[in-house]
């Protein structure tokens, strides 16, 4: 049985759906039920549910706000993973921890490998890097999954923002000099559920892996794909204009290159992420149809 922390977030909710679809037993706990930085609550949850695998999908993900809310980011991204890893290790239960491409500084020309030096350039990235370190220190039986540009049908994310803007604006100005691998929550959740049996069986596959949607693009390319996918359903065809990062200042710096090389994951587990283009099209259609049902 999987014990999921962070069940209320967009990835957590998708993990719950994926477990039902694949008939994998899962108990999900939202932050109100168990804050991962609360050692007593975490120990109690693990002791009560006796899982064969713990998954940490809890995180502080507001990249810009983290610049001014650093302690809140540290609470969820550094202290929480440390507590959860220690409790999982004490119970002898493997841990899957979700991390981010933002642990890299973005200066590399090619795709990032798991062993490339990290160098986060934002408070969010720094707290996530510290969380990775804490997990490695506390739990030998861990899998850290770094992912990139996460979006999905649920919660707040780039794809849903673009759809909202496309409905009311005739032009969308989107950064074109940052590259990454858009990753749907459904794809990532399915991957976690698929590898869970091997981890629960204590196969010696521990370590850090990259898992992201297949292929790479820019934020502008991602937005263009979303707008093209929604046009037949909405009749809306706003222009998507490329702009440099300097024309869209934000409190937090973003890596210019967030592309992840996922070869290690594919080699070890036998599959990789779905093409980001196909998933972006699918999720766009799903969001629009869900909104149509809601209005009806």
C-alpha positions as a printed Julia matrix, in Angstrom:
296×3 Matrix{Float64}:
   0.0    0.0     0.0
   1.21   3.5    -0.88
   1.0    6.23    1.76
   0.84   9.57   -0.01
   1.66  12.87    1.67
   0.49  16.01   -0.11
  -2.72  14.44   -1.42
  -4.42  17.83   -1.78
  -2.03  19.22   -4.4
  -2.3   18.84   -8.16
   0.13  15.92   -8.3
  -1.35  14.32   -5.19
  -4.83  14.4    -6.66
  -3.56  12.84   -9.89
  -1.77  10.14   -7.91
  -5.05   9.27   -6.24
  -6.74   9.01   -9.65
  -3.87   6.91  -11.05
  -4.01   4.49   -8.12
  -7.73   3.94   -8.66
  -7.26   3.44  -12.41
  -4.53   0.85  -11.83
  -6.16  -0.76   -8.76
  -3.19   0.08   -6.55
  -4.06   0.54   -2.86
  -3.27   4.09   -1.75
  -4.04   6.24    1.28
  -3.69   9.97    0.67
  -3.14  12.54    3.41
  -3.53  16.27    2.84
  -1.53  18.8     4.85
  -4.41  19.32    7.28
  -4.24  15.62    8.11
  -0.44  15.36    8.34
   2.07  18.17    7.9
   5.27  16.48    6.7
   7.32  18.72    9.01
   5.39  17.42   12.06
   7.44  14.44   13.19
   4.76  13.06   15.51
   2.06  13.26   12.84
   4.29  11.6    10.26
   5.33   8.78   12.6
   1.72   8.22   13.58
   0.56   8.07    9.96
   3.27   5.58    8.97
   2.63   3.45   12.05
  -1.13   3.49   11.57
  -1.2    2.66    7.85
   1.89   0.38    7.67
   2.64   1.26    4.01
   5.02  -0.6     1.72
   5.97   2.72    0.08
   5.78   6.39    1.1
   5.39   9.09   -1.58
   6.05  12.74   -0.83
   4.09  15.0    -3.18
   3.88  17.79   -0.59
   5.79  20.95   -1.47
   5.81  24.73   -1.48
   5.67  25.49   -5.21
   5.1   29.26   -5.43
   8.41  30.07   -7.09
   8.15  33.87   -6.96
   6.57  34.07   -3.52
   9.37  31.92   -2.11
  11.71  34.9    -2.51
   9.84  36.65    0.32
   8.33  33.61    2.06
  11.57  31.7     2.44
  10.71  30.18    5.81
   7.44  28.79    4.5
   9.3   27.33    1.52
  11.94  25.81    3.83
   9.22  24.32    6.04
   7.71  22.29    3.2
  10.67  21.79    0.89
  13.56  21.21    3.31
  12.4   20.52    6.86
   9.43  18.39    5.82
  11.4   16.04    3.57
  14.01  15.63    6.33
  11.33  14.6     8.83
   9.57  12.33    6.36
  12.79  10.63    5.24
  13.86   9.97    8.83
  10.48   8.51    9.74
  10.36   6.35    6.62
  13.88   5.05    7.26
  13.06   4.28   10.89
  10.08   2.22    9.73
  12.11   0.52    7.01
   9.82   1.88    4.28
  11.12   3.21    0.92
  10.44   6.85    0.05
   9.71   8.55   -3.29
  10.42  12.27   -3.12
   9.52  14.74   -5.9
  12.08  17.4    -6.79
  12.62  19.9    -9.58
  14.71  21.04  -12.52
  15.13  24.34  -10.65
  18.0   22.85   -8.62
  20.14  23.63  -11.71
  21.35  27.1   -12.69
  20.4   26.68  -16.36
  23.81  27.49  -17.81
  24.5   24.08  -19.38
  24.22  23.85  -23.16
  22.69  20.36  -23.25
  20.2   18.41  -21.19
  20.98  17.96  -17.5
  22.07  14.57  -16.18
  21.37  13.47  -12.62
  25.05  13.78  -11.67
  25.56  17.28  -13.05
  26.48  19.89  -10.41
  23.49  21.73   -9.0
  23.4   25.49   -8.48
  19.91  26.82   -7.78
  19.39  30.52   -8.57
  16.14  31.05   -6.67
  14.98  30.59   -3.09
  12.56  27.92   -4.28
  15.36  26.02   -6.03
  17.61  26.35   -2.98
  14.99  24.89   -0.64
  14.29  22.02   -3.03
  18.03  21.28   -3.31
  18.25  21.26    0.5
  15.3   18.86    0.61
  17.08  16.48   -1.75
  20.15  16.55    0.47
  18.07  15.86    3.56
  16.41  12.84    1.94
  19.76  11.38    0.86
  21.21  11.86    4.34
  18.28  10.33    6.23
  16.99   7.48    4.03
  19.09   4.99    2.11
  16.01   3.49    0.42
  14.86   6.52   -1.54
  14.05   7.54   -5.08
  14.26  11.26   -5.83
  12.38  12.15   -9.01
  13.35  15.49  -10.52
  10.72  16.73  -12.93
  10.11  19.81  -15.05
   7.38  22.37  -15.89
   4.56  20.43  -14.23
   0.98  21.06  -15.36
  -2.32  19.21  -15.41
  -6.08  19.24  -15.38
  -6.22  20.11  -11.68
  -4.89  23.02   -9.65
  -3.14  26.16  -10.85
  -0.49  25.79  -13.54
   0.84  27.27  -16.78
  -1.54  25.42  -19.08
  -4.63  26.5   -17.18
  -3.34  30.08  -17.04
  -2.82  30.14  -20.8
  -6.34  28.83  -21.39
  -7.78  31.5   -19.13
  -5.85  34.24  -20.91
  -6.65  32.86  -24.37
 -10.35  33.19  -23.57
 -10.09  36.96  -22.97
  -6.98  38.27  -24.73
  -6.17  38.7   -28.42
  -2.43  38.5   -27.77
  -0.38  36.43  -25.33
   3.21  37.57  -24.75
   5.27  34.6   -23.59
   8.95  34.12  -22.78
  10.85  32.37  -25.57
  14.41  32.09  -24.2
  13.82  29.53  -21.44
  13.73  25.84  -22.35
  12.31  22.89  -20.49
  10.28  19.68  -20.68
   6.56  20.17  -19.95
   5.37  17.28  -17.79
   1.74  16.43  -17.13
   0.74  15.42  -13.62
  -1.12  12.43  -15.09
   2.05  11.17  -16.78
   4.16  11.69  -13.66
   1.56  10.09  -11.39
   1.24   7.05  -13.65
   5.02   6.65  -13.62
   5.16   6.69   -9.82
   2.39   4.1    -9.54
   4.1    1.91  -12.16
   7.47   1.85  -10.38
   5.91   1.43   -6.92
   5.9   -2.41   -6.91
   9.64  -2.57   -7.6
  10.37  -0.09   -4.82
   8.04  -1.82   -2.38
   9.86  -5.07   -3.18
  13.11  -3.37   -2.1
  14.85  -3.71   -5.45
  18.22  -2.0    -5.39
  17.25   0.87   -7.68
  17.67   3.68   -5.16
  18.94   7.11   -6.12
  18.12  10.23   -8.11
  16.33  10.13  -11.45
  14.99  12.61  -13.97
  11.45  12.06  -15.24
   9.79  14.55  -17.57
   7.64  14.77  -20.66
   9.3   13.61  -23.86
  10.89  16.4   -25.88
  11.74  19.99  -25.02
  10.37  23.42  -25.87
  10.22  27.02  -24.68
   7.43  28.63  -22.68
   6.43  30.29  -25.95
   6.37  26.94  -27.74
   4.34  25.41  -24.92
   1.84  28.28  -25.01
   1.56  28.08  -28.8
   0.72  24.38  -28.58
  -1.96  25.03  -25.94
  -3.54  27.83  -27.96
  -3.56  25.7   -31.12
  -5.19  22.8   -29.26
  -7.94  24.94  -27.77
  -8.82  26.82  -30.96
 -11.04  24.12  -32.55
 -13.02  23.83  -29.31
 -13.39  27.52  -28.43
 -12.99  29.4   -31.69
 -10.41  31.61  -29.99
  -7.18  32.29  -31.94
  -5.08  34.81  -30.01
  -1.57  35.63  -31.24
   1.24  34.13  -29.18
   4.11  36.61  -29.31
   7.64  35.58  -28.24
   9.41  37.87  -25.78
  12.79  37.68  -23.98
  12.99  37.02  -20.25
  14.1   40.63  -19.66
  10.68  41.82  -20.88
   8.88  39.73  -18.24
  10.65  40.45  -14.93
   9.76  38.23  -11.97
  10.91  38.19   -8.33
  12.62  34.8    -8.82
  15.16  34.03  -11.52
  14.43  31.0   -13.72
  17.02  28.72  -15.35
  17.42  29.48  -19.05
  17.83  25.74  -19.62
  15.67  23.32  -17.63
  15.88  20.38  -20.04
  16.33  17.06  -18.23
  17.97  13.95  -19.65
  15.76  11.05  -18.54
  17.86   8.21  -19.97
  18.7    6.76  -16.55
  15.05   6.36  -15.57
  14.2    4.72  -18.9
  17.16   2.35  -18.62
  16.29   1.25  -15.08
  12.49   1.15  -15.22
  11.88   0.4   -18.9
   9.72   3.33  -19.95
   9.84   7.11  -20.26
   7.62  10.15  -20.31
   4.94  10.6   -22.93
   5.63  13.22  -25.64
   4.85  16.62  -24.15
   2.98  17.65  -27.31
   0.5   14.78  -27.04
  -0.07  15.35  -23.33
  -0.51  19.11  -23.77
  -3.17  18.49  -26.42
  -4.95  15.91  -24.27
  -4.93  18.0   -21.11
  -6.08  21.11  -22.98
  -9.09  19.24  -24.36
  -9.85  17.7   -20.95
  -9.79  21.08  -19.17
 -12.07  22.73  -21.73
 -14.56  19.85  -21.69
 -14.62  19.83  -17.9
 -15.37  23.55  -17.88
 -18.13  23.04  -20.45
 -19.73  20.36  -18.25
 -19.47  22.67  -15.25
 -21.2   25.51  -17.08
 -23.92  23.17  -18.36
